Amino acid sequence: MARPSNNFESSPVTVAFTPQIRQYLDDLTLKGTFGGSPADAVRMIVNNAIENMLNNGALERRKWIMNDGKLVLATN
């Protein structure tokens, strides 16, 4: 199943993994529950980890607003 398109602009980030971690990402992709590529798996894992940290208080939830058609961090 294709990933839904972004509603907002995305910002690419480059990361490097050991061969072992890369293999686990491939394994998750083959299961089909973490997207169709290792990049999809990383995106889902990071999204889930951040959501968990927001829910348990390790991160403070930020407020975002639309400004001239762009999503920006609210200052107050």
Phi and psi in degrees as a GROMACS rama.xvg file:
@    title "Ramachandran Plot"
@    xaxis  label "Phi"
@    yaxis  label "Psi"
@TYPE xy
-73.5492  147.41  ALA-2
-71.6735  137.22  ARG-3
-62.7261  148.968  PRO-4
-69.7774  152.442  SER-5
-69.4412  140.263  ASN-6
-83.6779  -19.5584  ASN-7
-127.992  160.667  PHE-8
-59.7788  140.134  GLU-9
-108.762  161.024  SER-10
-123.979  115.445  SER-11
-68.7274  145.8  PRO-12
-133.299  134.673  VAL-13
-103.674  129.525  THR-14
-131.279  154.865  VAL-15
-119.223  139.467  ALA-16
-122.735  155.996  PHE-17
-67.911  159.975  THR-18
-57.2817  -32.8336  PRO-19
-65.5434  -47.3139  GLN-20
-64.8328  -41.0822  ILE-21
-58.8294  -39.5019  ARG-22
-65.1038  -40.1887  GLN-23
-63.4129  -37.9875  TYR-24
-64.3465  -41.2349  LEU-25
-61.136  -41.9326  ASP-26
-60.3249  -43.8387  ASP-27
-62.506  -38.9353  LEU-28
-64.818  -41.4093  THR-29
-64.3778  -30.9742  LEU-30
-67.1559  -26.0431  LYS-31
84.5763  -3.14417  GLY-32
-92.7655  -6.58897  THR-33
-125.109  40.2771  PHE-34
88.651  -173.922  GLY-35
-106.163  4.28704  GLY-36
-151.951  161.878  SER-37
-57.2903  -36.073  PRO-38
-63.0986  -40.107  ALA-39
-61.8815  -42.3242  ASP-40
-61.8824  -44.51  ALA-41
-61.9975  -44.5131  VAL-42
-58.4185  -44.8939  ARG-43
-67.6888  -41.521  MET-44
-64.3027  -44.6114  ILE-45
-65.3609  -44.847  VAL-46
-58.2094  -44.9335  ASN-47
-64.265  -41.9273  ASN-48
-64.8314  -42.9961  ALA-49
-65.9975  -41.9966  ILE-50
-60.7515  -41.9739  GLU-51
-61.7483  -42.3132  ASN-52
-66.9366  -35.6718  MET-53
-65.6068  -40.9064  LEU-54
-70.94  -31.3807  ASN-55
-97.9253  4.2103  ASN-56
88.7545  2.48639  GLY-57
-70.3091  -25.8564  ALA-58
-126.162  147.635  LEU-59
-91.0752  130.256  GLU-60
-67.9766  129.962  ARG-61
-94.3727  157.335  ARG-62
-104.024  131.041  LYS-63
-116.98  147.655  TRP-64
-135.655  160.302  ILE-65
-90.4221  131.202  MET-66
-136.785  113.178  ASN-67
54.0676  41.5979  ASP-68
78.5853  5.14123  GLY-69
-118.165  143.622  LYS-70
-80.8527  122.508  LEU-71
-132.95  155.768  VAL-72
-71.4172  127.752  LEU-73
-70.7651  139.302  ALA-74
-84.3768  -26.5537  THR-75
